[in-house]
Amino acid sequence: MMAIDLAIVRLRAQLLLRRLGAPACLAMVLFSLGVAAWAWAWQQRAVAAQLEARPLPQPALAVAIAAPPATASENLARFYAALGQQRHAEQQVKQLFDLAAKNGLLLAQGEYKSGYDKASRVASYQVTLPLKGSYAAVWQFALQALRAAPFASLDELSFRREQIADPQLEARLRLTFYLADSAGEAP
C-alpha cells in the first residue's frame, strides 16, 4: 500500500515539474535554500543576543597590587647577579665538552678569547667550538649549553655538510660567557 502511495506521489511530482518547467523548479529550489539560510541566520542572531545578554564574570576580589618599578640600582644589582663568575670560566668550558659527549658529538680543540670591559667591569670569554654530529644533536647541545650557562649568548651557529647523503655534518658554535669581575664587585 505504501509503495503505491509513493509511486503516485512521484508521478504527480514529475508531472508538476514538467508542467512548470526547469526555470520555475530552479526558482523554487533557490527560494527554499533562501528560507533555510534566513532561518539559520535568525537562530544564530538569537544565540548571539543571548551571549551578549550574559553578565561578564566578576573579577577576583583579591587583586594583586602591582609592585613599584625597580630602581636603577636594583636593576644594576640584578644584572651583576645574573653574570657568571670569572673564576669558573674553565669549569663552564669543561661542562660544554661534557654536554657535547653526552649528545654524541665529536668536539675538537676549540678557540678561546677573553676580553674585559673596564667601564662596566664585565669580563667576556668567547668560546668557538668545531663540532661533528647530526643536526638534531648539534641543536640539542646548543640549547643545553644555554640552559647550563644562562649568562652566555649564542653568537654563531653555522652548519656545513660535504654531501647531502652524509648523516654527519660539521658545525661551528660560538658562545660568549659574560662574567662578573674577579673581585666580584659591581661598580
C-alpha positions as CSV (number, residue, x, y, z in Angstrom):
1,M,0.0,0.0,0.0
2,M,2.8,2.4,0.9
3,A,4.6,1.6,-2.4
4,I,1.6,2.6,-4.4
5,D,1.3,5.9,-2.5
6,L,5.0,6.7,-3.1
7,A,4.6,5.8,-6.8
8,I,1.6,8.1,-7.1
9,V,3.4,10.9,-5.3
10,R,6.4,10.5,-7.5
11,L,4.3,10.5,-10.7
12,R,2.4,13.7,-9.6
13,A,5.7,15.4,-8.8
14,Q,7.1,14.5,-12.2
15,L,4.0,15.9,-13.9
16,L,4.2,19.1,-11.9
17,L,7.8,19.6,-12.7
18,R,7.2,19.1,-16.4
19,R,4.3,21.5,-16.4
20,L,6.2,24.2,-14.5
21,G,9.5,23.9,-16.5
22,A,13.2,24.0,-15.4
23,P,13.4,27.7,-14.6
24,A,10.4,27.6,-12.2
25,C,11.9,24.5,-10.5
26,L,15.2,26.2,-10.1
27,A,13.5,29.2,-8.6
28,M,11.7,27.0,-6.1
29,V,14.9,25.3,-5.0
30,L,16.6,28.7,-4.6
31,F,13.6,30.1,-2.7
32,S,13.8,27.0,-0.4
33,L,17.5,27.5,0.2
34,G,17.0,31.2,0.9
35,V,14.3,30.4,3.5
36,A,16.6,27.9,5.2
37,A,19.5,30.3,5.2
38,W,17.3,33.0,6.7
39,A,16.0,30.7,9.4
40,W,19.6,29.7,10.3
41,A,20.8,33.3,10.4
42,W,17.8,34.2,12.7
43,Q,18.7,31.4,15.0
44,Q,22.4,32.5,15.1
45,R,21.3,36.0,15.9
46,A,19.2,34.8,18.8
47,V,22.2,32.8,20.1
48,A,24.5,35.9,19.8
49,A,21.9,38.0,21.6
50,Q,21.8,35.5,24.5
51,L,25.6,35.6,24.7
52,E,25.7,39.3,24.8
53,A,23.0,39.5,27.5
54,R,25.0,37.3,29.8
55,P,26.8,39.3,32.5
56,L,30.6,39.3,32.5
57,P,32.4,37.3,35.1
58,Q,33.3,39.3,38.1
59,P,37.0,39.9,38.7
60,A,38.5,38.3,41.8
61,L,38.2,40.4,44.9
62,A,41.9,39.9,45.8
63,V,43.6,41.9,43.1
64,A,47.3,41.8,43.3
65,I,48.8,45.1,43.9
66,A,51.5,45.9,41.3
67,A,54.9,46.2,42.7
68,P,56.6,49.5,42.2
69,P,59.1,49.6,39.4
70,A,62.6,48.7,40.3
71,T,65.1,51.5,40.7
72,A,68.2,51.8,38.6
73,S,70.4,50.5,41.4
74,E,68.2,47.4,41.8
75,N,68.3,46.7,38.1
76,L,72.1,47.0,38.1
77,A,72.3,44.7,41.1
78,R,70.1,42.1,39.2
79,F,72.3,42.4,36.2
80,Y,75.5,41.7,38.1
81,A,73.8,38.9,40.0
82,A,72.9,37.2,36.6
83,L,76.5,37.2,35.4
84,G,78.7,34.1,35.8
85,Q,81.9,34.1,37.9
86,Q,85.2,34.7,36.1
87,R,87.0,32.1,38.3
88,H,84.6,29.4,37.0
89,A,85.1,30.0,33.3
90,E,87.2,26.9,32.8
91,Q,84.6,24.8,34.5
92,Q,82.0,26.2,32.1
93,V,84.1,25.1,29.1
94,K,84.6,21.7,30.7
95,Q,80.8,21.5,31.0
96,L,80.5,22.2,27.3
97,F,82.8,19.3,26.5
98,D,80.7,17.0,28.8
99,L,77.5,18.1,27.1
100,A,79.0,17.5,23.7
101,A,80.0,14.0,24.7
102,K,76.5,13.4,26.2
103,N,74.9,14.4,22.9
104,G,77.2,12.1,20.8
105,L,79.1,15.0,19.2
106,L,82.8,15.0,18.3
107,L,84.3,18.1,19.7
108,A,87.8,19.1,18.5
109,Q,90.0,21.7,20.2
110,G,88.2,25.0,20.5
111,E,89.3,28.6,20.2
112,Y,89.1,30.7,23.3
113,K,89.3,34.5,23.6
114,S,88.9,36.6,26.7
115,G,88.0,40.2,27.0
116,Y,87.3,42.8,29.6
117,D,85.2,46.0,29.6
118,K,86.6,48.4,32.1
119,A,83.6,50.7,32.1
120,S,81.1,48.0,33.1
121,R,83.6,45.8,34.9
122,V,82.3,42.8,32.9
123,A,84.6,40.1,31.5
124,S,83.8,38.1,28.5
125,Y,85.1,34.7,27.5
126,Q,84.4,33.7,23.9
127,V,84.4,30.1,23.0
128,T,84.4,28.8,19.4
129,L,83.8,25.0,19.1
130,P,84.0,22.9,15.9
131,L,81.5,20.1,16.2
132,K,80.7,17.0,14.2
133,G,77.4,15.1,14.5
134,S,73.8,15.1,13.5
135,Y,71.8,18.3,13.0
136,A,69.5,17.4,15.9
137,A,72.3,16.6,18.2
138,V,74.0,20.0,17.5
139,W,70.8,21.9,18.2
140,Q,70.2,19.9,21.4
141,F,73.7,20.6,22.5
142,A,73.3,24.4,21.8
143,L,70.1,24.5,23.8
144,Q,71.5,22.6,26.7
145,A,74.6,24.8,26.7
146,L,72.4,27.9,27.0
147,R,70.4,26.3,29.8
148,A,73.6,25.3,31.7
149,A,75.0,28.8,31.4
150,P,72.2,31.4,31.4
151,F,74.8,34.2,31.3
152,A,76.1,33.0,27.9
153,S,75.0,34.2,24.5
154,L,74.9,32.2,21.3
155,D,76.7,34.3,18.8
156,E,77.1,32.0,15.9
157,L,75.9,28.6,14.8
158,S,76.8,27.5,11.3
159,F,76.4,24.2,9.6
160,R,78.3,22.6,6.7
161,R,77.8,19.2,5.0
162,E,80.1,17.8,2.3
163,Q,77.4,15.7,0.7
164,I,73.6,15.7,1.2
165,A,73.6,11.9,2.0
166,D,76.1,12.4,4.9
167,P,74.4,11.8,8.2
168,Q,77.1,13.8,10.0
169,L,77.7,17.5,9.5
170,E,80.3,19.9,10.6
171,A,79.1,22.8,12.8
172,R,80.7,25.8,14.3
173,L,79.3,27.1,17.5
174,R,80.4,30.4,19.1
175,L,79.3,31.3,22.7
176,T,80.3,34.3,24.8
177,F,80.2,34.0,28.5
178,Y,79.6,37.2,30.4
179,L,81.3,37.1,33.7
180,A,81.5,39.3,36.8
181,D,84.8,41.0,37.6
182,S,87.1,38.6,39.5
183,A,86.7,40.9,42.6
184,G,83.0,40.1,42.4
185,E,82.1,43.8,42.9
186,A,79.6,45.8,41.0
187,P,80.7,49.4,40.0
